[in-house]
Amino acid sequence: MRVPVIADADTGYGNALNVRRTVRLYEEAGVAALHLEDQITPKRCGHYEGQEVISAEEMVEKIRAAVEARIDPHLVVIARTDARAAAGLDEALRRARLYAEAGADVLFVEAPRSIDEVRAIAQAVRTPLLYNLTYSGKSPILPPAELAALGYRVVIFPADLQLGAIRGMQQVLAILRRDGLTPESLRASFQERDALVRLADYMILADRYAAENPESGGGGAKR
């Protein structure tokens, strides 16, 4: 099964020329979409303090570069602005409109502070919107169905797998310390693990290269 991947391309790792290269590399890797943001480098998490943004004009050129760089017209370019934290909601909305005009397919206004701001963003722009649903952040935690009703078309969960993995490891360690064994219900099988990391493919490659190595005893290629 193929699942579309949305990649976080941060600031594009440089200026507009770097953005072009970033888009090409992400597209070659097979992503369905990527988002670029208007913070300075180095950036900060959008739900911490101290964000600074580049000029809207510079970000517009980076978005234009991203759109022009893609080969597959179905690659979705998502423009993120952190101007809400750096300069207020009005500036964030102004930038969102500019980024849409520059060709962004989806807009990502990071860290609205309230449900009223979430609604204001949806009412201010007609380009499809992305919502960052992060726990313990600055934005309200809203069910995806409610966000869809407000007009948001994409919801990302940036930390759920990481936070879930941390809690799962803590639980397993506590059980190991208490009982000495981990119950089957709390662990994957080795077969599942091997399939996930594609062990069989690497074993085939290992056998292939061992056969071609003259020093391995496997009868390597003749000189």
Protein Blocks (a to p, Z undefined) as FASTA:
>chain_A
ZZdddddehjoopafklmmmmmmmmmmnopabdcddfbdcddddfkbghiacddfklmmm
mmmmmmmmpmblmbccddddfklmmnojklmmmmmmmmmmnopabdcdehiabfklmmmm
mmmpmbdcdddddehiabdcddfklmmmnopabdcdfklmmmmmmmmmmmmmmmmmmnop
acfklpccfklmmmmnommmmmmmmmmmmmmmmknonopadZZ
